[in-house]
Amino acid sequence: MSLEVKDNGPYIQITSTVTSKKWVSVFYEVDDIAVSFLSRGKQKNPVKTFMFIPRTYRIKLNEGTNKIYKEFDFDHTKKRISYIDYLNKEKLYYMLKDLTFDPLSSLYYIRGTPLQVGKSIFVNIFNNKLIYKVEVQVLRKETVKTPRGTFNTILVRSNMTSAGDGIFYLPGDIYIWLTDDEKRIPVLIEKRINALVEGKLPDVLNKRMPNFLKEKLSVGSVKATLVK
C-alpha cells in the first residue's frame, strides 16, 4: 500500500493505492486506487482546528473478480452527498447534516484534532451508502523505526465495524502512528483484516490459495510505511 499527499494550492489531493505482490496476483490480483480532494478552510493552528473540507472522493477497485468504480461529492451548500456508481449506473443522494468525511479525508481530520492518550474522538464517515460514527482511540506514545528514520509517535486505533469497498475497508482495526508534533505525519498505517485473522477467507481465496499458505495465515494485514 502507498499513501501520497499533494498540495495543489486551493485543495489537497490524497491518493491511496493498494496492489498485490506478484506471487499473490497469481491467484488473487489486487489493484486499487482511491483519491480524495479537500478544499482549504480557515484555521489558526493545524492541531487545534481542522483546516480542510472534504469535496470529492473517487475509488476504483480491481480485486479478483470484484470491480468497483464510484464517486462521492460533498455539497456543503445543498447539505447533501451525491453518490455515483459508474459500473452499475446508479446515482443517489444522502443528507449531509454534520461534518462528514470519506475514508481517506477522515485521516486528515484525526491529524488536525487534539489527541490525548486514553481519550477517544469520533468521526463521521460516508462509505458504501452509509454514514456511520467511528470511534478513534488514542492508545499510547511509541518510538517507530521506518525507512525514513526513527520517529516519536502517537498511536491511534479505530475499528471498522461496517464493511466498505476494498480490502483496506473490510471490518477490522486500523492502527495509525502519527508523529508526536504539530505536523502529525502518518509514518505507519496497519489495517488488520478480520477475515484473515479468523481464518474466514473469501471463497475465491479458499479455492485458489495453496494449503501451506492457508496454514500460515495467523494474522492478515495491509501496511503502509513512510519512505520519503
N, C-alpha and C positions, 0 to 999 in steps of 0.2 A: 504494500500500500504506500502511496505517496500523497502528501498534502502540500499544496502550494498556495501562497497568497501574493497577489499583485495589487499594487497601489496605482489605480488608473485615474488619479485626480479626483473627480466628483464621486467616484464609487470605488469600492473594494471588491476584488474578484477572488473567491476561494475555489480551488479546484482539487477534487479528491479523485484518485484513480486506484483501482484495485485490480490486480492481474494475477493469474495463477502461474506458478513456475512450470517449466516445460514438462517435467515428469508428471505433474498433476493434470496438465492440459490434455494428456493422452486419454484420460477417461472423464475429465470434467473441466472444461475450459471456463475461465472467468475473465471477463474484460469489461470492467465497469468504469464509468466516469460520471461525476456529479459536479455541477458548477453552481455556486451561489453568488449573487450580486447584492451588495449592500450600499446604500447611499449614506453620505456623511450627515451626521446630526450635530447639534451644538453640544459642546462639552468643555469643562474646565480641567478635569482630571480624569485620564483614561481609566483609572482604577475605581474611582468613586461614581462616575457617571457613564452610562453606556453611550457610545459615540456613533453607532451605526444603526441604520434601519433596514431590515430585510426587504428586498424588492422582487427579485426573480430567482427561482431555483429550477434547474434542469437536470434531469437524471436519465442516463442511457445505460442499460444493463444488458449484458450477454453472459448468462450463467448456464452452461449446459444447453438445454432446450428452452430455458426460460429467457424471454426477451421483453424488455420494458423501455418505453420512451415517453417520459412525462415532463410536464412543466407546471410550476405553481407561480402565480403572480399575486403579490400582496398590494392591494389598492387601499391605502390608508385614508384616502378622501371618501371613497364609497363604502369603506368599512367592510370589505369583502376579499375573499381569496378566490381567484379563478384557477380551477383545476382542469388541466388538459391532458388527456391520454391519447397520444397521436396514433398508436398502433390500433387501439380499439375505437378510435374516432368518437371520443367521449369528452364532453365539456360540462363541468358542473361549477356551482358557486357555493361558497360557505361564508357564513357571517364571521366577521373579524371584530371581536369585542375588545380584548386586551392585547397587549404587546405579544405577538406570536412569531415564532421563528421556524425556519426549515431546519432539517437535521444538521446542516453544515454551519449556518449562521448562529445556531444556538451555542456553538463553541465560543464565538466572539462575545456573546452575552456573558458567559461564565467568566471569560477573561477580564471583562470590564466591571465585574461585581466584587465588592469586598468579600474576601474569603477568610473565615475564622475556623481553625481546627476544632472539630467536634460539633460544628453547626452545619445546617443544610440550607440550600437555596432551591427555589423551584422555578422551572422554565416551561412555558407553553410551547409545544412543538406541533406543527402540522405535518403529517406524513401518512400516505396511504389512506386518504379520505377521512382522517381522524385528527382532531385537536385534543391532545392529552397533556396533562401536567406531569413533568418528570422531576423527581427529587434528585438533587446533586449533593452528595455528602462530602464534606471536607474531612479527609481521613487523618492525614499527618504530613509532616515535612520529611523529605528524604533527599539524599545526595544520589544523583543519577549520572552514570557514565554513558556517553554517546560518541559516535564517530566525530562529532564536532567538538567534544570536550566534556568536562565534568561540570554539573550544574547543581546548585541548591534549588530544590523544587518543593511545590505544594502538590500533594496527591489528592485528586478528587475522584469520586466514583458515582456513576448513575446506573440504574437498572432499566433496561428497555423491556417492559412487560408486554407491550404491544408490538407485533411484528410489522416492520416496514419493508420497503423494497430493497432487496440486495442482501448479501451475506453480512455486511457490516451492521445492518439494522435488524437482524434477527434478535429474538429475545435473549437477553444475557447482559452481564455487567460490562460497562465501558470504564476503563481506568485512564486518567489523563494526568500526566506530570507536567505542571506549569512552573516556569522559573519563578523563584520567590523574590520578585522585584516588581516594579510598576509596569514592566512590559508584558509579563505573564505569557511568555512564549511557550507553546506546547513543544516539549522536547521528546516526549514519548507518549504514544497512544496505544492502548491494547484493548481489543474487543474480544471478550470471551463468548464463544458460541455454544449455547446450552445444548443444542442438538448433538454436538460432538462430545461435549463433556459427559453427557448422559448416555452416550452410545446410540442415540437415535438418529442415525444417518438418513438423509433423504433417499428415497427409493433409487434414484438414478446413481447415487454413490454406492449404495449397497450392492447393486448389480455389477458395477464396473470396478470397484476398488478391490485389489488383491487382499486376501485374508490376512497376510502378515502385516499389512498396513492397518487394517481394522483393529488388530490386537494391540497395536502400539498407540492407538489414539486414546490417551487418558485425558488430555486437555486440548481443546481446539481453540485457536485464537487467530486474530488478524492483528498485526502490529505495524505501526508507523514510527520511525525514529528520525530525529533531526540529524541531517547530514550536511547541510550548508545554509 
